[in-house]
Amino acid sequence: MDVVLLAPQIRFAEKEVRKTLQDKVFLMVIASQDFGMMNAEKVMNQIQQGLSKKH
């Protein structure tokens, strides 16, 4: 896997998930507003930016 997305409802698990992934996978918590508005275009842009920084 290349990307793990966390919904805003489980952002509390971010630290634990990061520890499990050990920076091998791009992890992002989706912003509440983007999640609620189903703004897939913005989320995809954020994923692409995050992946480009990682590589």
Secondary structure, 3 states (H helix, E strand, C coil): CCEEEECHHHHHHHHHHHHHHCCCCEEEECCHHHHHCCCHHHHHHHHHHHHHHHC
